[in-house]
Amino acid sequence: MHDPETLAFEIKRPWPERRGTAGRRYWPTMVDVWHHEPGGHDSLTVCGPRWRWHVHHWRIVVPALRELRRRLLTRCAWCRGRSTKADPVSHVNMEPRRTPWWQGEREHFHGDCIAIRRAHRTCLCLLPDLENGDHGRCRYCRRSRSFGATDEYLDRARELASIPVGERGR
């Protein structure tokens, strides 16, 4: 699936902040204006060269308000924990389902929670019967294994899968 959105333009904050050890100046974004292709088509396939000025296709995002909403309302879909600056939640799908602004966003996860969720959905059979030989859905456990899954990856996935559903490994 491709992304139907393209960043039309952004409005930067007029005062900079310093980042990194070198103290370089950086102007964070105050407002992002996204062009959303109608019908969910790939970006710029329907609207063509004048896509930037299709005001009726714009979606305006204020990053500071988005972060405030995530901290106050959005919960991790795996552990139900809050989003914090040190441990933020983010979406894993290209196009998460939209929710009203007064509700938290859905399908958002902490970084370690998504790894645990992925391990719970991975085929960890010692002798799997996979649809495509070395990858695909297992006929025994009905879970999937990705192409090129190494023994080290499967060992780590077994460790993560031992964590109970809804809990986090610390």
C-alpha positions as a LaTeX table, in Angstrom:
\begin{tabular}{lrrr}
\hline
Residue & $x$ (\AA) & $y$ (\AA) & $z$ (\AA) \\
\hline
Met1 & 0.00 & 0.00 & 0.00 \\
His2 & 1.24 & 3.46 & $-0.83$ \\
Asp3 & 0.78 & 6.70 & 1.05 \\
Pro4 & $-2.00$ & 9.00 & $-0.22$ \\
Glu5 & $-0.52$ & 12.03 & 1.58 \\
Thr6 & 2.18 & 14.47 & 0.52 \\
Leu7 & 3.57 & 17.30 & 2.60 \\
Ala8 & 2.36 & 20.41 & 0.75 \\
Phe9 & 4.27 & 22.85 & 2.94 \\
Glu10 & 5.18 & 23.58 & 6.52 \\
Ile11 & 5.28 & 26.71 & 8.61 \\
Lys12 & 8.41 & 26.90 & 10.76 \\
Arg13 & 8.65 & 28.49 & 14.17 \\
Pro14 & 10.28 & 31.96 & 13.96 \\
Trp15 & 12.63 & 31.38 & 16.92 \\
Pro16 & 15.24 & 28.60 & 16.71 \\
Glu17 & 16.31 & 26.05 & 19.25 \\
Arg18 & 19.75 & 24.55 & 19.68 \\
Arg19 & 20.26 & 20.83 & 19.12 \\
Gly20 & 23.13 & 18.42 & 19.46 \\
Thr21 & 26.56 & 18.82 & 20.94 \\
Ala22 & 27.58 & 21.36 & 18.32 \\
Gly23 & 24.64 & 23.59 & 19.26 \\
Arg24 & 23.33 & 23.94 & 15.71 \\
Arg25 & 20.20 & 26.01 & 15.27 \\
Tyr26 & 17.01 & 24.24 & 14.26 \\
Trp27 & 13.59 & 25.73 & 13.50 \\
Pro28 & 10.86 & 23.27 & 14.51 \\
Thr29 & 7.63 & 23.05 & 12.56 \\
Met30 & 4.60 & 24.91 & 13.93 \\
Val31 & 2.09 & 23.76 & 11.28 \\
Asp32 & 2.20 & 20.99 & 8.66 \\
Val33 & $-0.14$ & 21.17 & 5.67 \\
Trp34 & $-0.69$ & 17.78 & 4.00 \\
His35 & $-2.35$ & 17.15 & 0.66 \\
His36 & $-4.54$ & 14.03 & 0.88 \\
Glu37 & $-5.16$ & 12.38 & $-2.48$ \\
Pro38 & $-8.89$ & 11.75 & $-3.00$ \\
Gly39 & $-10.08$ & 8.16 & $-2.80$ \\
Gly40 & $-6.90$ & 7.04 & $-1.04$ \\
His41 & $-4.97$ & 6.84 & $-4.34$ \\
Asp42 & $-1.18$ & 7.10 & $-4.42$ \\
Ser43 & 0.02 & 10.62 & $-3.81$ \\
Leu44 & 0.00 & 12.92 & $-6.84$ \\
Thr45 & $-1.69$ & 10.40 & $-9.17$ \\
Val46 & $-5.13$ & 12.05 & $-9.32$ \\
Cys47 & $-4.51$ & 15.74 & $-8.71$ \\
Gly48 & $-1.47$ & 16.09 & $-10.97$ \\
Pro49 & 0.77 & 19.20 & $-11.07$ \\
Arg50 & $-1.60$ & 21.54 & $-9.21$ \\
Trp51 & $-1.91$ & 19.33 & $-6.12$ \\
Arg52 & $-0.33$ & 21.89 & $-3.80$ \\
Trp53 & $-3.22$ & 24.37 & $-4.10$ \\
His54 & $-6.16$ & 21.97 & $-3.71$ \\
Val55 & $-7.27$ & 23.54 & $-0.45$ \\
His56 & $-10.23$ & 21.15 & $-0.19$ \\
His57 & $-7.74$ & 18.23 & 0.00 \\
Trp58 & $-5.61$ & 19.77 & 2.74 \\
Arg59 & $-5.20$ & 18.27 & 6.19 \\
Ile60 & $-3.65$ & 20.69 & 8.68 \\
Val61 & $-1.57$ & 19.26 & 11.52 \\
Val62 & $-0.21$ & 21.24 & 14.47 \\
Pro63 & 2.57 & 19.03 & 15.89 \\
Ala64 & 2.41 & 20.58 & 19.38 \\
Leu65 & $-1.32$ & 19.84 & 19.65 \\
Arg66 & $-0.80$ & 16.32 & 18.27 \\
Glu67 & 1.82 & 15.65 & 20.96 \\
Leu68 & $-0.46$ & 17.08 & 23.67 \\
Arg69 & $-3.30$ & 14.85 & 22.47 \\
Arg70 & $-1.02$ & 11.82 & 22.52 \\
Arg71 & 0.16 & 12.55 & 26.05 \\
Leu72 & $-3.32$ & 13.17 & 27.46 \\
Leu73 & $-5.56$ & 10.80 & 25.51 \\
Thr74 & $-3.68$ & 8.21 & 23.46 \\
Arg75 & $-2.84$ & 4.87 & 25.04 \\
Cys76 & $-0.62$ & 2.06 & 23.81 \\
Ala77 & $-2.78$ & $-0.60$ & 22.16 \\
Trp78 & $-0.66$ & $-3.36$ & 23.76 \\
Cys79 & $-0.01$ & $-2.32$ & 27.38 \\
Arg80 & $-2.54$ & 0.55 & 27.72 \\
Gly81 & 0.30 & 2.80 & 29.01 \\
Arg82 & 0.49 & 6.54 & 28.38 \\
Ser83 & 2.72 & 8.26 & 25.89 \\
Thr84 & 5.55 & 10.18 & 27.53 \\
Lys85 & 8.45 & 12.19 & 26.19 \\
Ala86 & 10.88 & 9.44 & 27.16 \\
Asp87 & 8.60 & 6.63 & 25.94 \\
Pro88 & 6.34 & 7.92 & 23.14 \\
Val89 & 3.71 & 5.94 & 21.29 \\
Ser90 & 3.47 & 6.05 & 17.50 \\
His91 & 1.38 & 4.42 & 14.82 \\
Val92 & 2.54 & 1.37 & 12.89 \\
Asn93 & 0.17 & 1.54 & 9.92 \\
Met94 & 0.71 & 3.83 & 6.95 \\
Glu95 & $-2.77$ & 5.23 & 7.37 \\
Pro96 & $-4.17$ & 4.77 & 10.89 \\
Arg97 & $-7.89$ & 5.10 & 11.43 \\
Arg98 & $-8.99$ & 8.66 & 12.11 \\
Thr99 & $-10.69$ & 9.39 & 15.41 \\
Pro100 & $-12.40$ & 12.52 & 16.72 \\
Trp101 & $-9.96$ & 14.98 & 18.29 \\
Trp102 & $-11.35$ & 14.46 & 21.80 \\
Gln103 & $-10.55$ & 10.73 & 21.69 \\
Gly104 & $-7.14$ & 9.10 & 21.76 \\
Glu105 & $-5.63$ & 7.72 & 18.59 \\
Arg106 & $-5.96$ & 3.99 & 17.91 \\
Glu107 & $-3.34$ & 1.48 & 16.77 \\
His108 & $-0.47$ & 3.31 & 18.48 \\
Phe109 & 2.27 & 1.43 & 20.33 \\
His110 & 5.42 & 1.97 & 22.39 \\
Gly111 & 8.56 & 0.81 & 20.59 \\
Asp112 & 9.10 & $-2.27$ & 22.77 \\
Cys113 & 5.38 & $-3.11$ & 22.81 \\
Ile114 & 5.25 & $-3.38$ & 19.03 \\
Ala115 & 8.22 & $-5.76$ & 19.13 \\
Ile116 & 6.43 & $-7.96$ & 21.69 \\
Arg117 & 3.23 & $-7.87$ & 19.63 \\
Arg118 & 5.16 & $-8.85$ & 16.50 \\
Ala119 & 6.78 & $-11.77$ & 18.39 \\
His120 & 3.35 & $-13.00$ & 19.51 \\
Arg121 & 2.22 & $-12.98$ & 15.85 \\
Thr122 & 5.31 & $-14.79$ & 14.51 \\
Cys123 & 5.45 & $-18.54$ & 13.88 \\
Leu124 & 7.92 & $-19.92$ & 16.41 \\
Cys125 & 7.50 & $-23.62$ & 15.62 \\
Leu126 & 10.75 & $-25.61$ & 15.63 \\
Leu127 & 9.73 & $-27.52$ & 12.47 \\
Pro128 & 7.19 & $-25.27$ & 10.77 \\
Asp129 & 5.12 & $-26.21$ & 7.71 \\
Leu130 & 5.17 & $-22.86$ & 5.90 \\
Glu131 & 3.13 & $-22.09$ & 2.79 \\
Asn132 & 6.07 & $-20.81$ & 0.74 \\
Gly133 & 8.80 & $-23.12$ & 1.95 \\
Asp134 & 10.85 & $-20.79$ & 4.16 \\
His135 & 8.30 & $-18.04$ & 4.77 \\
Gly136 & 4.56 & $-17.41$ & 4.90 \\
Arg137 & 1.75 & $-18.72$ & 7.09 \\
Cys138 & 2.40 & $-21.86$ & 9.14 \\
Arg139 & $-0.15$ & $-24.63$ & 8.70 \\
Tyr140 & 0.27 & $-25.72$ & 12.34 \\
Cys141 & 0.00 & $-22.51$ & 14.37 \\
Arg142 & $-1.58$ & $-20.26$ & 11.66 \\
Arg143 & 0.98 & $-17.54$ & 12.38 \\
Ser144 & 3.35 & $-16.05$ & 9.81 \\
Arg145 & 7.11 & $-16.11$ & 9.47 \\
Ser146 & 8.88 & $-13.48$ & 7.38 \\
Phe147 & 11.35 & $-14.24$ & 4.61 \\
Gly148 & 14.93 & $-14.56$ & 5.81 \\
Ala149 & 14.11 & $-15.04$ & 9.51 \\
Thr150 & 17.42 & $-16.07$ & 11.12 \\
Asp151 & 17.89 & $-18.34$ & 14.14 \\
Glu152 & 19.00 & $-15.33$ & 16.20 \\
Tyr153 & 15.81 & $-13.45$ & 15.26 \\
Leu154 & 13.65 & $-16.46$ & 16.17 \\
Asp155 & 15.45 & $-16.91$ & 19.51 \\
Arg156 & 14.82 & $-13.24$ & 20.36 \\
Ala157 & 11.19 & $-13.56$ & 19.22 \\
Arg158 & 10.76 & $-16.59$ & 21.53 \\
Glu159 & 12.06 & $-14.50$ & 24.45 \\
Leu160 & 9.64 & $-11.68$ & 23.64 \\
Ala161 & 6.73 & $-14.08$ & 23.07 \\
Ser162 & 7.22 & $-15.41$ & 26.61 \\
Ile163 & 6.04 & $-12.02$ & 27.91 \\
Pro164 & 2.29 & $-12.31$ & 28.63 \\
Val165 & $-0.20$ & $-10.52$ & 26.39 \\
Gly166 & $-0.67$ & $-6.91$ & 27.47 \\
Glu167 & 2.50 & $-6.71$ & 29.55 \\
Arg168 & 5.84 & $-5.10$ & 28.80 \\
Gly169 & 9.35 & $-6.47$ & 29.22 \\
Arg170 & 11.48 & $-4.22$ & 31.39 \\
\hline
\end{tabular}
